[in-house]
């Protein structure tokens, strides 16, 4: 199977995605080794304890994606790289732009260079809806990162190596999602929930669904594709009602760098976007060869197509959200 007897390295691997991905891979595959590459030794210790039953096949590497030499050393003998490390908090990136650039752009370049200079076979980079028509620095740095990973395929030469991207919106319940914030307010006994704008919509994707999209990219990518799941939308007002029935809400205004609706595929992307059963793929306009043309099962979307949470064809109502909140498909 795809990940059996393979060595996988996850940058930023102590986060919500990295922990869930590690659990998923050990449950469904038989990897030779998983390497967690991150800079927080305490989170690594906590994760080591959490996954004690896999200690013979789980390794922890203290390092920063900003450090090329350390990155290169960590990638020796690695087959697949999942690049999840990033500075993600919008306000922090706005206040510390140089730091965001060092991690999200220079760090991405270091992952690319180190992969090109070792024996890595596949690299999948995690992207975000904020990289689409960015309105904040975080989104801007992730847009550049995406472009770097796509362009990296032009430098592979005869190497058995390709780079691809998976794009998510806010992962339900993960760090930065509105769900744990609402839970915190409810636990504190607040009498109302703050909502930035009553018109706001978001996509719903669980960590498990996000992981399955990464697996699909590892299976199918030929180089330069951006994979996007077909997922339902929800209104933030409906989420509030599902989590705290009858509780009052207060509209507080959109924060700087925030959008009303998430966009995963722009009208400009539609020229090279194909629709599949459960996902879309944006194929690169550059660095593309005839041998890498779209798979026959795909259907070209109409020119001008836009995949937005506000104009989606699939929606979750309050009861459906409530049921999803009962499952373990998010953290």
C-alpha positions in Angstrom: 0.0 0.0 0.0 1.0 3.6 -0.5 2.6 4.4 2.9 3.7 0.8 3.8 7.4 0.6 4.5 7.8 4.3 3.8 9.5 7.0 5.9 7.3 10.1 6.3 8.4 13.5 7.7 5.8 16.0 8.9 7.0 19.6 9.4 5.1 21.3 12.2 4.0 17.8 13.2 3.0 18.4 16.8 -0.1 20.5 15.7 -3.7 19.2 15.3 -3.0 18.0 11.7 0.2 16.3 12.5 -1.1 14.4 15.5 -4.3 13.3 13.6 -2.2 12.4 10.5 0.2 10.3 12.6 -2.7 8.4 14.2 -4.4 7.9 10.8 -1.3 6.5 9.1 -0.4 4.1 11.9 -4.0 2.9 12.0 -4.4 2.4 8.2 -0.9 1.7 7.0 2.4 0.1 8.1 5.0 2.8 7.7 8.7 2.2 8.3 8.9 5.4 10.3 7.2 8.8 10.9 9.4 11.7 11.8 8.0 14.8 13.6 10.0 17.9 12.7 9.2 20.9 14.9 10.8 23.4 17.3 8.8 22.9 20.5 10.3 20.2 22.6 7.5 20.2 25.2 4.9 19.5 22.5 7.1 16.7 21.2 7.3 15.2 24.6 3.5 15.3 25.0 3.1 13.7 21.5 5.7 11.0 22.4 3.6 10.1 25.4 0.4 10.1 23.4 1.8 7.7 20.8 3.8 5.5 23.2 2.6 2.4 21.5 4.4 3.4 18.3 7.6 4.5 19.9 9.7 2.1 17.8 8.6 3.8 14.5 8.1 7.4 15.7 11.0 9.8 15.8 11.2 13.4 16.9 13.5 16.0 15.3 14.0 19.4 17.0 14.4 21.9 14.1 13.0 24.9 12.4 12.1 25.1 8.7 14.1 28.3 8.7 17.3 26.2 9.1 18.2 24.7 5.8 21.1 22.5 7.1 19.0 21.1 9.8 16.1 20.5 7.3 18.5 18.7 4.9 19.8 16.5 7.6 16.3 15.6 8.8 15.3 14.6 5.2 18.0 12.0 4.7 16.3 8.7 4.1 12.8 10.2 3.9 10.4 9.1 1.2 7.5 11.6 1.7 7.3 15.0 3.2 4.1 16.7 4.5 4.8 20.4 5.0 2.4 21.7 7.7 4.7 24.1 9.5 3.6 27.8 9.3 2.9 30.9 11.2 -0.9 30.9 10.9 -2.3 33.6 13.3 -3.4 36.6 11.2 -2.8 39.3 13.8 0.6 37.9 14.7 1.7 37.8 11.1 0.5 41.4 10.6 2.5 42.6 13.7 5.6 40.4 12.9 5.8 40.4 9.1 9.5 39.6 8.9 8.9 36.5 11.0 6.0 35.3 8.9 8.1 35.7 5.8 11.0 33.8 7.3 8.8 30.8 8.2 6.1 30.7 5.5 8.2 31.7 2.5 11.9 31.1 3.3 10.9 28.0 5.3 9.0 26.7 2.2 12.0 27.3 0.1 14.2 25.4 2.5 11.8 22.4 2.4 12.0 22.5 -1.4 15.8 22.8 -1.6 16.4 20.1 1.0 13.9 17.8 -0.8 15.6 18.4 -4.1 19.0 17.6 -2.6 18.1 14.4 -0.8 16.2 11.3 -1.9 12.6 12.5 -1.2 10.0 11.2 -3.6 6.9 13.3 -2.9 6.2 16.6 -1.1 2.7 17.7 -0.2 2.3 21.2 1.2 -0.7 22.4 3.2 -2.2 25.6 1.9 -5.2 27.7 3.0 -8.2 29.6 1.6 -6.4 32.8 2.8 -3.9 32.3 0.0 -6.7 32.9 -2.5 -7.0 36.6 -3.3 -5.2 37.4 -0.1 -6.2 40.4 2.1 -3.7 39.8 4.9 0.0 39.1 5.2 -0.5 35.5 6.2 -2.5 34.9 3.0 0.2 36.7 1.0 3.0 34.5 2.4 1.0 31.4 1.7 0.3 32.5 -1.8 4.1 32.8 -2.4 4.6 29.5 -0.7 2.1 27.8 -3.0 3.8 29.4 -6.1 7.2 28.1 -4.8 6.0 24.5 -4.4 4.4 24.5 -7.9 7.5 26.0 -9.5 9.7 23.5 -7.7 8.5 20.8 -10.2 10.5 22.6 -12.9 13.7 21.8 -11.0 13.2 18.1 -10.5 14.9 17.1 -13.8 15.1 13.4 -13.9 14.5 12.9 -10.2 11.7 10.7 -9.1 10.1 13.6 -7.2 7.1 15.8 -7.4 5.5 18.7 -5.3 1.8 19.3 -4.9 -0.5 21.3 -2.7 -3.7 20.6 -0.7 -5.9 23.6 0.1 -8.2 23.8 3.1 -10.4 26.3 4.7 -10.7 26.4 8.5 -10.5 22.8 9.8 -13.4 22.2 12.1 -12.3 22.4 15.7 -8.6 22.8 15.0 -6.5 25.7 16.4 -7.7 28.9 14.9 -11.2 27.5 14.2 -14.2 29.3 15.7 -15.5 26.1 17.3 -13.1 25.9 20.3 -13.5 29.7 20.8 -17.3 29.3 21.0 -16.8 26.3 23.4 -14.6 28.5 25.6 -17.2 31.3 25.8 -19.9 28.8 26.6 -17.8 27.2 29.3 -17.1 30.6 30.8 -20.8 31.1 31.2 -21.1 34.0 28.8 -24.7 35.0 27.9 -24.0 35.9 24.3 -21.7 34.8 21.5 -19.8 37.4 19.4 -20.2 37.0 15.6 -18.2 39.3 13.4 -20.9 39.4 10.6 -24.2 37.7 10.5 -23.7 37.1 6.7 -20.5 35.1 7.3 -20.1 31.6 5.9 -17.4 29.0 6.1 -16.6 25.6 4.6 -16.8 22.6 7.0 -13.9 20.1 6.7 -12.8 17.7 9.5 -9.2 16.8 10.2 -9.9 13.3 8.9 -11.2 14.6 5.6 -8.2 16.9 5.4 -5.9 13.9 5.9 -7.7 11.9 3.3 -7.1 14.7 0.8 -3.3 14.6 1.6 -3.3 10.8 1.0 -5.1 11.4 -2.3 -2.4 13.9 -3.3 0.3 11.4 -2.4 -1.4 8.8 -4.5 -2.3 10.9 -7.6 -0.1 14.0 -7.9 2.2 14.2 -10.9 3.5 17.6 -9.9 2.1 21.1 -9.5 -1.5 20.3 -8.7 -3.6 21.9 -6.0 -6.2 19.5 -4.5 -9.4 20.9 -3.0 -12.1 18.8 -1.3 -15.8 19.2 -2.1 -17.2 20.0 1.3 -20.4 21.7 2.6 -20.8 25.3 3.8 -22.4 26.6 6.9 -23.6 29.9 8.3 -21.7 31.0 11.4 -25.1 32.0 12.9 -26.2 28.4 12.4 -23.1 27.2 14.1 -23.8 29.4 17.1 -27.3 28.1 17.3 -26.1 24.4 17.1 -23.6 24.9 19.9 -25.7 27.1 22.2 -29.4 26.8 21.4 -31.2 30.0 22.1 -28.2 32.0 23.3 -28.1 35.6 22.1 -25.5 36.6 19.6 -23.9 40.0 19.0 -22.5 41.3 15.7 -19.1 42.8 16.4 -17.9 43.6 12.9 -15.4 42.0 10.6 -11.8 42.0 11.9 -8.9 43.3 9.8 -7.9 40.6 7.3 -11.1 38.6 7.6 -13.4 37.7 4.7 -17.2 37.2 4.6 -16.8 34.0 2.6 -14.0 31.5 1.9 -12.9 31.0 -1.7 -11.1 27.9 -2.8 -11.2 28.2 -6.5 -11.3 31.6 -8.2 -12.8 32.5 -11.6 -9.2 32.9 -12.9 -8.3 29.4 -11.6 -11.3 27.9 -13.5 -9.3 27.8 -16.8 -7.2 24.9 -15.5 -9.6 23.4 -12.8 -11.1 20.0 -13.2 -13.9 18.5 -11.2 -13.8 14.9 -9.8 -16.2 12.9 -7.7 -15.2 14.3 -4.3 -12.7 17.0 -5.1 -11.4 19.6 -7.5 -7.8 19.9 -8.9 -6.3 23.1 -10.1 -3.6 22.2 -12.6 -0.7 24.6 -13.0 -0.7 27.0 -15.9 3.1 26.8 -16.1 5.6 24.0 -15.6 3.2 21.5 -17.1 4.0 18.7 -19.5 1.7 16.8 -21.8 2.5 13.6 -19.9 0.9 15.2 -16.8 -2.4 16.1 -18.3 -5.6 15.6 -16.2 -6.9 12.2 -15.5 -9.7 11.0 -17.8 -12.2 10.9 -14.9 -12.1 14.6 -14.5 -14.4 17.2 -16.0 -13.3 20.7 -16.9 -15.3 23.3 -14.9 -17.0 26.1 -16.8 -14.9 29.2 -17.3 -15.7 31.7 -14.6 -16.5 29.0 -12.1 -15.8 30.0 -8.5 -15.9 27.7 -5.5 -17.0 29.9 -2.6 -18.5 29.1 0.8 -21.1 31.7 0.1 -22.2 30.2 -3.3 -21.9 26.5 -2.5 -24.5 23.9 -3.6 -24.2 21.9 -0.3 -25.1 23.4 3.0 -25.3 22.2 6.6 -28.3 23.1 8.7 -28.4 23.5 12.5 -29.3 19.9 13.2 -26.6 18.6 10.8 -24.0 20.8 12.5 -25.1 19.6 15.9 -24.7 15.9 14.8 -21.2 16.6 13.4 -20.2 18.3 16.7 -20.9 15.0 18.5 -18.5 13.0 16.3 -14.8 12.6 16.7 -14.1 13.9 13.2 -12.6 17.2 14.5 -10.4 18.2 17.4 
